[in-house]
Amino acid sequence: MQKLICAGLALLMLMLSACSSDKLTPAEQGINTQTLLIANGDEPRELDPQLSTGSPEHSIHLALYEGLVSKNSKDLSIEPAVAESWEISDDGRIYTFRIRDNARWSNGDAIKASDYVWSWKRSLLPKFGSEWAYLKYYVKGAEAFHKQKNNNFDEVGIKAVDDKTLVITLNEPCNFFLQLLDHYSFFAVHPATILKHGDIDQAISKWTLPENWVGNGPFSLKKWAINDVIVTEKNPHYWNADNVKLNAVHFYPITDKQAEERAFRSGKVHVTYTPQLAIEKIAWYRENQPEALRIDPVYASYYYEFNLTKAPFNDVRVRKAFAMAIDRKLIVERVTKGGETAAWSFIPTDPGGYQPKQYYNYDIKQARALMAEAGYPDGKGFPPVELLYNTNDNHRKVALAIQQMLNTNLGVQVQLLNQEWKVYLNSRKNLEHDIGRAGWIADYLDASNFIEILASDSGQNHTGWKSDIYDSIIAELKKTTDSQQRFKLFEQANKILADEMPVLPVYNYSDVNLVSPAVHGWHGNVMHYHPYNNVYLEATP
Amino acid sequence: MLSYIVKRVLAAIPVLFLVVLITFILVRIAPGGPFDEERSVPPQVLENLNKRYNLDLPVHEQFFSYVGNLLQGDFGPSFKYPNRSVTEIISTGAPVTIELGLYALIFAMILGCSAGVFAALRPNSWRDYSAMSTAMIGICVPSFVLGPLLVLIFGIYLGWLPVSGWGYSPGDKILPALTLGAAYAAYLARLSRGGMLEVLNQDYIRTARAKGLPEWQVVIKHGLRGGLTPVIAFLGPAAAGLLSGSFVVETIYQIPGIGRFFLQAAFNRDYTMILGTTIFFAFLIILFNLITDILLVWLNPKLRSEVFNQ
């Protein structure tokens, strides 16, 4: 009996080891077939560019669709895409785009200017419910149409002059409008395909399933096995197909950070998507596989929101004291350790040239003086407050460090409170927190993207803070195109935020990804923007 | 026997209805809604979204409309994956979860029962102690520890087996089945040991031995039938547990089963998906318990006569 068991075990081991010997990993096979394998975070909710909202969808859209213009992934400069050229009127309000003659949908149909008019109408129809419709409010008449103040789409500033000429008219000149055109909610969709599967304003539709789908990106959707894989293959009708080197891109929905890292390490994927690798893994990769670890600064802010509607944070002195009592440098160097940079202003340094001034720093003495002035000398009499964050190991580590710093430097007791994601969102929305963790990743490269979220009527402002002067700066920014003048307005907003401190900036995010050294043409940038057009795979010696 | 089955099936209907009602109430009480995201949705968009999924109706109307659709076999559209219906998602994921559960159950039965019988044959010997200590470790180590450990050893260090995926190569089903089945194997080992010990001390076993039957015949032919009764009683809940508890293993190994949806639906407040998957698992639990009871009746002459005399 025992001999039998031993023999069985030995046979099993032999079979298992036979499974592996000399077999190429999927990543190695991918190099031979030019198939890029990406661990892509969550299962995408939707592949309709006008309905999608998440980052996992964004990285798939870069394969499946293309806008009128696109960005260079090295320096984020604007490049022609579906539009081969464009002209901007002298007053900066009218954009005339010339669509390429060879721009085609994946079914071979020519892309027409009228496809854009139809697509934008669709995204602005109130019943359709696009969450990005507000981004089109820069276009003349778009807001009125979306808010049903005007039901005539002819009054919206997008017109097809002929099949290849598209004219867009804005309310006011907008410096970053070309950048917005590269946002997927501005992409065109194929009208005939959508109408085949429902009405123009029907959001629940089967058109994005692989058997029905039509797009215009460098790759076409071939398979969408839910929670398993999304397979895209090179689109022969793409205008620049000759220069696309990859034959396919596969997206694996891997939600668990540890599972994602294991998938990378065992050669199942070439690239991990999650911008936040587990902290302890970063150290391992720095030591053992530095060539695979890519750390890039991102145009994004990690901050805490004070609830100004109740004591003690209705007192600006307390808010300022808290902001001065936290050693950000220590947090980024000893806690997060992923290349983040300490933040002393809510608005990060703008890659476009704006450098926010620093109005305060880590100053325990000053912080204590402010607390004493507010009636809490050495923290005496300070009520216990809660620091709310969504359940996540990395957020917990940062919160623990801050809790400790506040206790040591100001003598105050901060309780940590973690909540499951939706409960946390609900608590913030209802202003039930004292201090709440928050983060913001820019949609486009302009500081106004950060400034606007703290406007009095902004849905992202979970502080209860309202400032008329601040709101007027936002209104002024919408009318100003001169860069220097805009920088001045950014700085005024930055100064108000430092003076009134509704939010406490902690650090600017970094993008931590694992990228196989075999992946070429994958450039780090502040927008986590990684198109696949110029990517290719080549084994490293 | 048929009337017994019919009676049990009829009794399941109010149970399922209660499951729907309680789940419906619980998901609505949970803070946060399906459309709450980090980026707040503009109020007019939220209004349209609520209208699209009938969330603008009073709650009782929503419930009755849901139950009405359910009776026609329609679980509704998923809130999180709007272009797929809950029925579609369940029918795609369930076969994978059932397959995984089946492999895990087979593994658990083979390993657990043989270890239990092996231990029971020489009670209080080193064989017994080592088998039962291993079983105790199996019960104590949770799958979220065992899974990554197995991946590290067999997937990364030895490189013998794939670390994730399902159906890409035959080897990718081994580690998930082992991880999911391990705890159940351990339970089964303890149960079968207990059952066998009891049976092996019975008079009829002694008679069989006295008649000079070889030991393997005594154990397999006479001992197992009675000795494995507690194992069979446990199989129903075990099968249901394997299916509904597979989400950890599915997440570790990236398996496109229904378990991941079950869990994610709760996090996403995907109301229709939570209800759909809960009803599905409740149905499976009821079904497996029924099968177990039928098997027990079939195996136990005393129960059989009770059922037939009713």
Interface residues (C-beta under 8 A of the other chain):
Chain A: L16 S17 C19 S20 P26 E43 R45 E46 D48 L51 T53 P126 K127 F128 G129 S130 E131 A133 Y134 H146 K147 A203 I204 S205 K206 W207 T208 L209 A225 I226 N227 D228 Y252 P253 I254 T255 D256 Q258 A259 R262 A263 R265 S266 K268 E420 W421 K422 V423 L425 N426 S427 K429 G439 G459 Q460
Chain B: A30 P31 G32 G33 D36 E37 E38 R39 S40 V41 P42 Q44 V45 N48 L49 R52 P77 K80 Y81 P82 N83 R84 I89 T92 G93 P148 V151 L152 F154 G155 I156 L158 G159 W160 L161 P162 V163 S164 G165 W166 Y168 S169 P170 G171 I174 T251 I252 Y253 Q254 P256 G257 R260 F261 Q264 F267 N268 R269
